[in-house]
Amino acid sequence: MITQTHGYVAIENNNIVGLMSFYNPTENFFSTFPGVYGPMHGNAATKENKDKIYARLYQYAAGELVAKGITTHSIGIFAHNEKVLQKLFYMDLGTGV
């Protein structure tokens, strides 16, 4: 059962254009620091400006998460979303397999 989540929604002109959500924080997540995982099925954005929407969502989410002491973040993105992957990579999120 999920008791605590971190979810963010992007709204433009009163329409939802994107969302990004993460599972509960986990201690020692890929390191000695607490972290969160945002699964592929927990993230989405409209086709138009998808990379920019993901970037803004992550920018906001990262600020909130770090303020709570959650410093390690992992987001699952489908491989065909090349522009999104590139944008997040250059925001220092990096890539992994």
C-alpha positions in Angstrom: 0.0 0.0 0.0 1.3 3.4 -0.9 1.0 5.7 2.1 3.1 8.6 0.9 3.7 9.8 -2.6 5.2 12.7 -4.4 3.2 13.8 -7.4 3.3 16.9 -9.6 1.0 18.1 -12.3 1.7 20.7 -15.1 -1.3 22.8 -16.0 -1.5 25.2 -19.0 -4.6 27.2 -19.9 -6.6 25.2 -17.4 -5.6 21.9 -19.0 -3.4 19.2 -17.6 -0.4 18.9 -19.9 1.8 16.6 -17.8 2.4 14.7 -14.6 5.3 13.3 -12.7 5.0 11.0 -9.7 7.4 9.0 -7.5 7.0 6.1 -5.1 7.7 6.4 -1.4 11.3 7.5 -0.5 13.7 4.7 0.1 16.7 4.9 2.4 20.1 4.0 0.8 18.7 4.4 -2.8 21.6 3.7 -5.1 23.9 5.2 -2.4 23.9 6.1 1.2 21.3 8.8 0.6 17.4 8.6 0.5 15.9 8.5 -2.9 12.8 8.1 -5.0 11.8 6.3 -8.2 9.3 7.7 -10.7 8.1 4.7 -12.8 7.4 5.0 -16.5 3.7 4.6 -15.9 3.8 7.5 -13.4 5.0 10.1 -15.8 3.4 11.6 -18.9 3.2 14.8 -21.0 1.3 16.0 -24.0 3.0 15.5 -27.4 3.5 19.2 -27.9 6.5 20.5 -25.9 6.9 17.1 -24.2 10.6 17.6 -23.4 10.0 21.1 -22.0 7.1 19.9 -19.8 9.2 17.0 -18.4 12.0 19.4 -17.7 9.8 21.9 -15.8 8.1 19.1 -13.9 11.5 17.7 -12.8 12.9 21.1 -12.0 10.0 21.7 -9.6 9.9 18.2 -8.2 13.7 18.1 -7.6 13.5 21.4 -5.6 10.7 20.0 -3.5 12.4 16.6 -3.0 15.8 18.0 -2.1 14.2 20.4 0.4 12.8 17.3 2.1 16.3 15.7 2.1 15.5 13.3 -0.7 18.6 13.7 -2.9 18.7 10.7 -5.2 16.2 10.6 -8.0 15.4 8.1 -10.7 12.8 8.5 -13.4 11.8 5.8 -15.8 11.3 7.1 -19.4 10.4 5.1 -22.4 13.3 4.8 -24.9 11.4 6.3 -27.8 11.1 9.6 -25.9 14.6 10.7 -27.1 14.0 14.4 -26.7 12.9 13.9 -23.1 15.8 11.6 -22.3 18.2 14.1 -23.8 16.7 17.0 -21.9 16.8 15.2 -18.6 20.3 13.9 -19.2 21.6 17.5 -19.8 19.8 18.6 -16.6 22.4 16.2 -14.8 19.8 13.5 -14.2 22.1 11.2 -16.2 21.1 7.8 -17.7 21.2 4.2 -16.4 20.3 0.8 -17.6 
